[in-house]
Structures are given as C-alpha cells and as structure tokens.
Amino acid sequence: VIHPLAEIAPEFAIPGHGPAAELAAGVPRDALGAVSPAATVARGYAIVRDDSGAVVVTAASKEAGDALRLQLKDGELPVTVRER
C-alpha cells in the first residue's frame, strides 16, 4: 500500500498540493506514487523518526542515547543512538 506523503509525514504536507491539485495539474497519481516515501521504503530504504514521531533528517539533531524508530517495508524497529 502506498500512502500519500502527507499521511506518512504530515510535516511535509504542502498547501495546494495533494490528490486534487495533482489531478488538476495533469500529473498521473501513479507517477507520484512511484516516488512516495512508502515506495522508497519498499525499495529498501528506511524512514527514521524520533520518539515524538517527527522525521529525523540530520544526524546532528540526535545525541547518544536518543530513541528512534526505523520504518521499514515490513514494520518498524526501535533503535537507540549509540554514539555520534
């Protein structure tokens, strides 16, 4: 199942974008689904979230001992930062 980016990571939602805007712009939804975070995860990458659920985008934002969750194709894994 491929979920819209705004559903997986609401902090990345952009006003004026989404299914209605995509259709209005003539962009096929299938084409956008191919580059969605869920499709990326299905290809073997992970989405890293902190304990509040926010997406982690930089290593510098975390310290040793911080709890994280890795979203993988078949589920999530809890992890702890060991060193930085």
C-alpha positions in Angstrom: 0.0 0.0 0.0 1.4 3.4 -1.0 0.3 6.3 1.3 0.5 9.9 0.4 3.4 11.8 1.9 1.1 14.0 4.0 -0.3 10.8 5.6 3.1 9.3 6.4 4.8 12.6 7.4 2.3 15.4 7.9 5.1 17.9 8.4 5.9 17.6 4.7 2.4 18.5 3.5 2.3 21.4 1.2 -0.8 23.6 0.9 -2.3 23.4 -2.6 -0.8 20.0 -3.2 -2.3 16.6 -2.9 -4.7 14.4 -5.0 -6.9 17.3 -6.2 -4.0 19.5 -7.1 -2.2 16.6 -8.8 -5.2 15.8 -11.0 -5.7 19.5 -11.8 -2.1 19.7 -12.9 -2.5 16.7 -15.1 0.1 14.6 -13.2 -0.8 11.0 -13.0 -1.2 9.8 -9.4 0.7 6.6 -10.3 3.7 8.6 -11.3 3.7 10.5 -8.0 3.1 7.2 -6.1 6.4 5.8 -7.5 8.4 8.5 -5.7 6.4 8.4 -2.4 8.1 7.7 0.9 6.2 4.4 1.1 7.6 3.4 -2.4 11.1 4.4 -1.2 10.7 2.2 1.9 9.5 -0.7 -0.3 12.8 -0.4 -2.3 14.8 -1.0 0.8 15.3 2.4 2.4 14.0 3.5 5.9 12.2 6.5 7.4 13.8 7.5 10.7 11.5 9.0 13.4 12.3 10.3 16.9 10.3 9.3 19.9 7.7 12.1 19.2 7.1 10.7 15.7 8.9 13.5 13.8 11.0 12.5 10.8 14.8 12.8 11.6 16.6 14.5 8.7 20.0 15.1 10.1 22.4 13.1 12.3 23.4 16.3 14.0 19.9 16.6 15.5 20.4 13.5 17.6 22.6 12.6 20.6 23.9 9.3 22.0 21.1 7.6 23.9 18.2 9.1 21.8 15.5 6.6 21.0 14.5 6.4 17.3 12.1 4.2 15.2 13.0 2.9 11.8 10.1 2.4 9.4 10.9 -0.4 7.1 9.0 -2.3 4.4 7.6 -4.9 6.8 7.3 -2.9 10.0 9.2 -0.8 12.5 12.2 -1.3 14.6 13.1 0.6 17.8 16.7 1.7 17.9 18.9 3.8 20.2 21.7 6.1 19.1 24.9 4.6 20.5 27.4 7.3 19.5 27.6 10.4 17.4 
